[in-house]
């Protein structure tokens, strides 16, 4: 995918921070400072919002009810089956998807999403009872909108945890405002307007390419790791593994609660629809504020406490108000929306921590979250209508919730205990050895930890085993060196990309093909790089990179 055309020094947007600042001190004081700092990713946020809004309008009916039954989860299962083909291809290829292909897929997905919404508008206007036709269009819409969202998430790889939270939760909050307006419109009108809004992703994409990338934003206060508990790569990966398992289990619970107790979707009234939107927006804003303020463990403990509390509240309200299921549906739908953003955040964390292509982790995230939810929802539609006792349904949902809670927090406790044991070993080594021997021992300890993680079948499946190829390591190293060169000589982001590929031995023609630009443009970039750096050949460039930037 094509990146930034014009370079901007990312350090200009990062203010100096006292290293002794209190952990809970606010990172960005005031709304104006917050908006100014994250302004470069606004186009990405709006693009992701448009992609998500089109999907919800077309297959969820703008959340006028909890879902649209098979048009929602049935179409998602078809989409996941198609994604499985792409996932298998990525596994077999063991390489990264080129930017040219990503860019082409991005554009096709946006056009496909817009076209699907227009077709749904025509279907609603002229064939309101054409269920097979609507289902086929819903499948196309779900696939295209999902791919568009995945491409937007791909742009956030390498972002800090605070930036990732803003990137994941801000689009959800904005989209809820739009969806509430859509819920008042006739369906064919809502489809048509959402189709136009889907095409707005194109100007968002062009604007995003002229701004700093999310990975270039460095919030002044950033807790350790994506989950604010561990500073070691090994433990951070284990937290990711535990989180993925917990998301899958919680998704099963959501699938059952969205059609409680008979399996049919639950319609909202105007007050409950507004309450759901306000509750979702308030929670999104609160998560963003807490994370950006430097609070730790927001995405490790607090997010789970909130989601599981919503789940319990939904079950309690369903029980106390069986004649007004829409009240319980408020909490279920809010929980489902929060899980969307949390899954986006986890995908960004996987993309930034693992070694595989970003599509690998995004497809896997869709399988774990939406696959489990859709399977539970379809199973509920098939089984629950057969006059099952409501108490049995409550017990089933309650058991599933307890299992998801226990599995998630047991995994977190195990990882934390492991971290504490390693810390105790370090202190013991510090007491018994001098500094030089301690450093050697810690290197051996890290090697053992990496070996332990690599031996984990789950870690390998999730692409967190660290099994990078030599080519991947070489590319990452050269990209880092090129960025250091760019900081020294004020190179643009595009020129940094050209330096990376050119230093790896790519010809000008190959550089142009990889970056989806013309050969003359690639030649012009290389010429400007030589002018800015004062170097005159590829060998001089390589020597400088090795000597001054490594």
C-alpha positions in Angstrom: 0.0 0.0 0.0 1.3 3.4 -0.9 2.4 5.4 2.1 3.1 9.1 2.8 4.1 11.2 -0.2 5.4 14.2 1.8 7.7 13.9 4.7 7.0 15.4 8.1 9.4 15.2 11.0 7.5 13.2 13.6 9.6 14.5 16.4 8.1 18.0 16.0 4.8 16.6 17.4 6.3 15.0 20.5 7.0 17.2 23.5 9.8 16.4 25.9 8.8 14.3 28.9 10.4 14.3 32.3 11.6 10.7 32.9 10.6 10.9 36.5 7.0 11.9 35.7 4.4 10.1 37.8 3.0 7.0 36.1 -0.6 8.2 36.3 0.2 11.8 35.2 -1.9 12.9 32.2 -0.1 12.5 28.9 -2.1 15.1 27.0 -3.7 17.9 28.9 -6.9 19.2 27.5 -9.0 18.3 24.5 -7.2 20.8 22.2 -3.8 19.2 22.8 -5.3 15.7 22.3 -6.9 16.7 19.0 -3.7 18.4 17.8 -1.5 15.5 18.7 -3.7 12.8 17.0 -4.7 15.0 14.1 -2.5 13.1 11.6 -4.5 9.9 12.0 -7.9 11.6 11.6 -8.2 10.5 8.0 -7.6 6.9 9.0 -10.2 7.2 11.8 -12.8 8.6 9.4 -12.0 6.0 6.8 -12.4 3.1 9.2 -15.6 4.7 10.5 -17.0 4.8 7.0 -16.1 1.2 6.3 -17.8 0.0 9.6 -20.9 2.2 9.1 -21.6 0.7 5.7 -21.4 -2.8 7.1 -23.7 -2.1 10.0 -26.3 -0.2 7.9 -26.4 -3.0 5.3 -26.3 -6.1 7.4 -27.5 -5.0 10.9 -30.2 -2.6 9.8 -28.4 0.3 11.6 -29.0 -1.5 14.9 -32.7 -0.9 14.8 -32.6 -4.4 16.3 -29.8 -6.5 17.8 -29.1 -8.0 14.4 -30.7 -9.2 11.1 -30.4 -12.9 11.8 -28.9 -14.8 8.8 -28.3 -11.6 6.9 -25.9 -10.7 9.6 -24.2 -13.9 10.9 -25.0 -16.1 7.9 -23.2 -13.6 5.6 -20.3 -13.4 8.0 -19.8 -17.2 7.9 -19.7 -17.1 4.1 -17.1 -14.2 4.3 -15.0 -16.2 6.8 -15.0 -19.2 4.5 -13.6 -17.0 1.7 -11.1 -15.4 4.1 -9.9 -18.9 5.0 -8.6 -19.3 1.5 -6.6 -16.1 1.7 -5.3 -17.1 5.2 -4.1 -20.5 3.9 -2.4 -18.8 1.0 -0.5 -16.5 3.3 0.5 -19.4 5.5 1.9 -21.3 2.6 3.6 -18.3 0.9 5.4 -17.3 4.2 5.9 -13.8 2.8 4.4 -10.4 2.9 1.7 -9.2 0.6 3.1 -6.5 -1.7 2.0 -2.9 -1.4 0.7 -3.0 -5.0 -1.6 -5.9 -4.2 -2.7 -4.3 -1.0 -3.5 -1.1 -2.7 -5.5 -2.8 -5.4 -7.4 -4.9 -2.9 -8.1 -1.8 -0.8 -9.7 0.0 -3.8 -11.7 -3.0 -4.9 -13.0 -3.5 -1.4 -14.2 0.2 -1.2 -15.9 0.0 -4.6 -17.5 -3.4 -3.7 -18.8 -2.0 -0.4 -20.4 1.0 -2.1 -21.8 -1.1 -4.9 -23.3 -3.6 -2.4 -25.1 -0.8 -0.5 -26.6 0.6 -3.7 -27.8 -2.9 -4.7 -29.4 -3.3 -1.3 -31.2 0.0 -1.8 -32.5 -1.2 -5.1 -33.5 -4.5 -3.6 -35.4 -2.8 -0.8 -37.2 -0.5 -3.2 -38.2 -2.9 -5.9 -37.9 -6.4 -4.4 -38.5 -6.1 -0.6 -39.2 -9.8 -0.1 -36.3 -11.1 -2.2 -34.5 -12.9 0.6 -32.1 -14.9 -1.6 -31.0 -11.8 -3.5 -30.6 -9.8 -0.4 -28.5 -12.6 1.3 -26.2 -12.7 -1.7 -25.7 -9.0 -1.7 -25.2 -9.1 2.1 -22.4 -11.6 1.7 -20.7 -9.4 -0.8 -21.1 -6.3 1.4 -19.7 -8.2 4.5 -16.7 -9.4 2.6 -15.9 -6.0 1.0 -16.5 -4.0 4.2 -14.4 -6.5 6.2 -11.5 -6.2 3.7 -11.7 -2.4 3.8 -11.6 -2.4 7.6 -8.7 -4.8 7.6 -6.8 -2.6 5.1 -7.3 0.4 7.4 -6.1 -1.6 10.4 -3.1 -2.6 8.4 -2.0 1.1 8.3 -1.8 1.1 12.1 0.8 -1.7 12.5 3.7 -0.6 14.6 1.6 2.1 16.5 2.0 2.6 20.2 -0.6 1.2 22.5 -2.2 4.7 23.2 -2.3 5.4 19.5 -3.9 2.0 18.8 -6.6 2.7 21.4 -7.5 6.0 19.7 -7.3 4.3 16.3 -9.7 1.5 17.4 -12.2 3.2 19.7 -12.6 6.7 18.1 -14.1 5.3 14.8 -16.6 3.2 16.8 -17.8 6.3 18.8 -18.1 8.4 15.6 -19.9 5.7 13.7 -22.5 5.3 16.5 -23.5 8.9 16.0 -24.0 8.2 12.3 -25.8 5.0 12.8 -28.3 6.6 15.2 -29.2 9.1 12.4 -29.4 6.2 9.9 -31.8 4.3 12.2 -34.4 7.0 11.7 -34.3 6.8 7.9 -36.2 4.5 5.5 -34.0 1.5 4.8 -33.5 2.2 1.1 -32.5 5.8 1.8 -30.1 4.7 4.5 -28.5 2.1 2.1 -28.0 4.8 -0.6 -26.5 7.4 1.7 -24.2 4.7 3.3 -23.1 3.7 -0.2 -22.0 7.3 -0.9 -20.3 7.5 2.5 -18.4 4.3 1.7 -16.8 6.1 -1.3 -15.6 8.8 1.1 -12.9 6.3 2.0 -11.0 7.3 -1.1 -10.4 11.0 -0.1 -9.7 9.7 3.4 -7.0 7.4 2.0 -5.4 10.2 -0.1 -5.4 12.4 2.9 -3.9 9.7 5.1 -1.0 9.3 2.7 0.0 12.9 3.2 0.0 12.7 7.0 2.3 11.0 9.5 1.6 7.3 9.8 0.2 6.0 13.2 3.5 4.3 14.0 5.2 7.7 13.8 3.1 9.1 16.7 4.7 8.7 20.1 2.4 9.8 22.9 4.3 11.4 25.8 3.1 8.8 28.3 2.9 5.2 27.1 2.5 2.2 29.5 4.7 -0.8 29.0 3.5 -2.9 26.0 0.1 -3.1 24.5 -1.4 -4.5 27.7 0.3 -2.3 30.2 1.6 -5.1 32.4 4.8 -6.5 30.9 7.8 -4.9 29.3 9.2 -8.2 27.9 8.3 -9.3 24.4 7.8 -12.9 25.5 5.2 -12.0 28.2 3.5 -9.5 25.9 3.0 -12.3 23.4 1.6 -14.6 26.1 -0.9 -11.8 27.0 -1.9 -11.7 23.3 -2.5 -15.5 23.3 -4.6 -15.3 26.5 -6.6 -12.4 25.1 -7.3 -14.2 21.8 -8.7 -17.2 23.8 -10.8 -14.9 26.0 -12.3 -13.1 23.0 -13.3 -16.3 21.4 -15.1 -17.5 24.5 -16.8 -14.2 25.1 -18.0 -14.1 21.5 -19.8 -17.3 22.0 -21.7 -15.7 24.9 -22.6 -12.7 22.8 -23.9 -14.9 20.1 -26.4 -16.5 22.5 -27.4 -13.2 24.2 -28.2 -11.3 21.0 -31.2 -13.6 20.4 -32.3 -14.3 24.0 -34.2 -16.4 24.7 -35.8 -17.8 21.5 -33.0 -17.0 19.1 -34.9 -14.2 17.3 -33.4 -10.7 17.1 -34.7 -8.1 19.6 -36.1 -4.8 18.2 -35.2 -1.5 19.9 -37.5 1.3 20.9 -36.4 4.9 20.2 -35.4 5.5 23.8 -33.4 2.2 24.1 -31.8 2.8 20.8 -30.6 6.2 22.0 -29.5 4.7 25.3 -27.4 2.1 23.5 -25.6 4.7 21.4 -24.9 7.0 24.4 -23.6 4.2 26.5 -21.3 2.9 23.7 -19.9 6.4 23.0 -19.4 7.2 26.7 -17.4 3.9 27.2 -15.3 4.5 24.1 -14.4 8.0 25.2 -13.6 6.8 28.7 -11.3 4.1 27.5 -9.5 6.5 25.2 -9.1 9.1 28.0 -7.8 6.6 30.5 -5.3 5.1 28.2 -4.0 8.4 26.8 -3.7 9.7 30.4 -1.2 6.9 31.1 -3.3 4.6 33.1 -2.0 1.0 33.0 -3.8 -2.3 32.5 -6.8 -0.6 30.8 -6.6 -3.1 27.9 -5.7 -6.0 30.1 -8.0 -6.0 33.1 -10.4 -3.1 33.0 -11.7 -3.8 29.4 -12.5 -7.4 30.5 -14.2 -6.2 33.7 -16.4 -3.8 31.7 -17.3 -6.3 29.0 -18.1 -9.1 31.4 -20.1 -6.7 33.6 -22.2 -5.7 30.6 -22.7 -9.4 29.9 -24.0 -10.0 33.5 -26.2 -6.9 33.4 -27.8 -8.1 30.2 -28.6 -11.4 31.7 -30.0 -9.9 34.9 -32.2 -7.4 33.0 -33.4 -10.1 30.7 -34.5 -12.1 33.8 -36.1 -9.1 35.6 -37.9 -7.7 32.5 -38.8 -10.7 30.3 -41.6 -8.6 28.6 -39.1 -5.8 27.7 -36.1 -7.6 26.2 -35.0 -4.4 24.5 -33.6 -3.2 27.9 -31.3 -6.1 28.2 -30.4 -5.8 24.5 -29.0 -2.4 25.2 -26.2 -3.9 27.3 -25.7 -6.8 24.8 -25.3 -4.5 21.8 -23.0 -2.2 23.7 -20.9 -5.3 24.6 -20.9 -6.4 21.0 -19.8 -2.9 19.8 -17.0 -2.7 22.4 -15.8 -6.1 21.4 -15.4 -4.8 17.8 -13.1 -2.0 18.9 -11.2 -4.3 21.3 -10.7 -6.8 18.5 -9.4 -4.0 16.3 -6.9 -3.1 19.0 -5.8 -6.7 19.5 -5.3 -7.1 15.7 -3.0 -4.0 15.7 -1.2 -5.5 18.7 -0.7 -8.8 16.8 0.4 -7.0 13.7 3.0 -5.0 15.7 4.3 -8.0 17.7 4.2 -10.9 15.3 6.4 -11.5 12.3 3.8 -12.6 9.8 1.9 -10.4 7.3 -0.8 -8.2 8.7 -3.5 -10.0 6.8 -2.7 -13.2 8.6 -3.5 -11.7 12.0 -6.6 -9.7 10.7 -8.1 -12.8 9.1 -7.4 -14.8 12.3 -9.0 -12.1 14.4 -12.1 -12.3 12.2 -12.2 -16.1 12.7 -11.8 -16.0 16.4 -14.3 -13.1 17.2 -16.9 -13.1 14.4 -16.6 -16.8 13.7 -17.4 -17.8 17.3 -20.2 -15.3 17.6 -21.8 -16.2 14.3 -21.6 -20.0 15.0 -23.3 -19.4 18.4 -25.9 -17.1 16.8 -26.8 -19.6 14.0 -26.9 -22.5 16.5 -29.2 -20.4 18.7 -31.5 -19.9 15.7 -31.5 -23.6 15.1 -31.9 -24.9 18.6 -33.5 -22.3 20.9 -37.0 -22.1 19.2 -37.7 -25.7 20.2 -39.5 -24.7 23.4 -36.4 -24.8 25.6 -37.0 -23.6 29.1 -35.9 -20.0 29.7 -34.1 -21.1 32.9 -32.0 -23.6 30.9 -31.0 -20.8 28.4 -30.0 -18.6 31.4 -27.9 -21.4 32.9 -26.3 -22.1 29.5 -25.3 -18.4 29.0 -24.2 -18.1 32.7 -21.9 -21.2 32.4 -20.4 -19.9 29.2 -19.8 -16.5 30.8 -18.1 -18.1 33.9 -15.9 -20.2 31.7 -14.8 -17.2 29.6 -14.1 -15.2 32.8 -12.1 -17.9 34.4 -10.1 -18.9 31.3 -9.2 -15.3 30.6 -8.1 -14.3 34.1 -6.4 -17.6 34.8 -4.2 -17.1 31.7 -3.4 -13.5 32.9 -2.5 -14.8 36.3 -0.2 -17.5 34.9 1.6 -15.0 32.7 2.0 -12.5 35.6 3.3 -15.3 37.9 5.8 -16.3 35.2 6.9 -12.6 34.9 7.3 -12.5 38.7 9.4 -15.7 38.8 11.7 -14.3 36.1 12.1 -11.1 38.0 13.0 -13.0 41.2 15.6 -15.0 39.2 17.1 -11.7 38.0 17.4 -10.4 41.6 19.0 -13.6 42.7 21.5 -13.4 39.8 22.2 -9.8 40.8 23.0 -10.8 44.3 25.3 -13.6 43.3 27.2 -12.3 40.3 28.8 -9.1 39.0 27.2 -7.0 36.3 29.0 -8.7 33.4 28.0 -12.2 34.4 24.5 -10.9 35.1 24.2 -9.6 31.6 25.3 -12.9 30.2 22.9 -14.8 32.4 20.0 -12.6 31.3 20.8 -13.2 27.7 20.7 -16.9 28.3 17.4 -16.5 30.2 15.9 -14.6 27.3 17.1 -17.2 24.9 15.4 -19.9 27.0 12.2 -17.9 27.1 12.2 -17.4 23.4 12.7 -21.2 22.9 9.9 -21.9 25.3 7.6 -19.6 23.3 8.7 -21.0 20.0 7.8 -24.5 21.2 4.2 -23.4 22.0 1.8 -24.7 19.3 -0.7 -21.9 20.0 2.1 -19.3 19.7 3.1 -20.8 16.3 -0.5 -20.9 15.1 -0.9 -17.2 16.1 2.3 -16.2 14.4 3.9 -15.1 17.6 6.7 -17.7 17.7 9.2 -15.2 16.4 10.3 -17.5 13.5 11.3 -14.6 11.3 13.2 -15.5 8.1 16.5 -13.9 7.3 14.9 -11.8 4.6 12.4 -10.4 7.1 15.1 -9.5 9.6 17.3 -8.0 6.9 14.4 -5.9 5.6 13.4 -4.7 9.2 17.1 -3.8 9.9 17.4 -1.8 6.6 14.1 -0.1 7.2 15.3 1.0 10.6 18.6 2.3 9.3 16.8 4.1 6.5 14.6 5.9 9.0 17.6 7.0 11.0 19.1 8.4 7.7 15.8 10.1 7.0 15.9 11.9 10.4 19.5 13.1 9.7 18.8 14.5 6.3 15.1 15.3 6.5 14.0 12.7 3.9 10.3 12.3 3.2 8.6 9.1 4.2 8.5 8.1 0.5 12.2 8.7 0.2 12.8 6.5 3.2 10.9 3.7 1.6 12.9 4.2 -1.6 16.2 4.1 0.4 15.1 0.9 2.1 14.4 -1.0 -1.1 17.3 0.6 -3.0 19.8 -0.3 -0.3 18.5 -3.9 -0.3 19.6 -4.2 -3.9 16.4 -3.4 -5.8 16.8 -1.9 -9.2 14.9 1.3 -10.0 12.4 -0.7 -11.9 11.8 -3.0 -9.0 11.5 -0.1 -6.6 8.9 1.4 -8.8 6.9 -1.8 -9.0 7.0 -2.4 -5.3 5.9 1.1 -4.4 3.3 1.3 -7.2 4.9 4.4 -8.8 6.4 5.0 -12.2 10.1 4.3 -13.0 10.7 8.0 -13.6 9.3 8.9 -10.2 11.5 6.3 -8.6 14.5 7.8 -10.4 13.6 11.3 -9.3 13.3 10.1 -5.7 16.8 8.5 -5.8 18.2 11.6 -7.4 16.8 13.8 -4.6 18.1 11.3 -2.0 21.7 11.7 -3.4 21.3 15.5 -3.4 20.1 15.7 0.2 22.7 13.2 1.6 25.6 14.3 -0.5 26.3 10.7 -1.5 26.9 9.6 -5.1 26.4 5.8 -5.4 24.6 2.8 -3.9 27.8 1.6 -2.3 28.4 5.0 -0.5 24.8 4.8 0.7 25.3 1.3 2.1 28.6 2.3 3.8 26.9 5.3 5.4 23.9 3.3 6.6 26.3 0.7 8.1 28.6 3.2 9.8 26.3 6.0 11.0 22.8 4.5 11.5 23.2 0.9 12.7 
